[in-house]
Amino acid sequence: MAHAAPVPGRARRAVTTGLSGLPDVFSARTHRVASVAVPVVLGLIYGYWAAANRRAGGEITGWNLLFGFVTAAAFMVLYVAVRWVASQVIRELHAVLWAAFAGGTFGFLYSQGGNSVLRSSVMGLAIGAAFFVVLFYRYYTHEDAQGHRLR
């Protein structure tokens, strides 16, 4: 199969790229929809997971449903707040915020399985510490000295 050869002297049209350097194939409208849909979907999954852990395979009751929806709403609000605040701060605090969010949400889910508060706190701290190490490394290697994201 024949292919067209590139013509010297002709400039290619620039493709808009995101933070990762890859082309941004989604429109601005798609990004706006995703900024609302992602917290809602994650919140519903988290709420269902917490309610399922709490009932431990028993029957679904009205209180269990209420618990799941309240947990989902709290998760959504916290997720949006952390996402907004984290984008405004330096990389160290950015990593701390997401690590605290991940550790806290994991610890809460772990506690719904009937584990002690101490064990749930230790597990949440361990997960939060692991998240902090990974996120700090990522943010440290993807930002310059002034905290601006590298493109």
C-alpha angles and dihedrals in degrees: 000000000000123000129197114254118231114259114230116236096029115113120219118235110258117247117220109245131199129220093289095056092245121121115272103234097176125083125238089256091056090052091050091050091048092050087062100032097051096059091044095050094043091047093051092048091048093047092049091048093050092047091048091050091049096051091045095210095316127125122300112250134183091254090053091052091047090050091051094050094045090049090048092051092048091049092050093050093047093046093052092045094049091046091052097043094043091056090057100052138070121273096263093055090040090059092043093052095051092042091051090048093049094044093047095048092047092047091051092050090047092051091054089066090070098264123143122268091243094053091045091051093049092049091048091050091049093051091044092051092050091049091049093053093048096042095044090052091049095047092042092054095043100050135063124235092276093053097254114142114248115239 
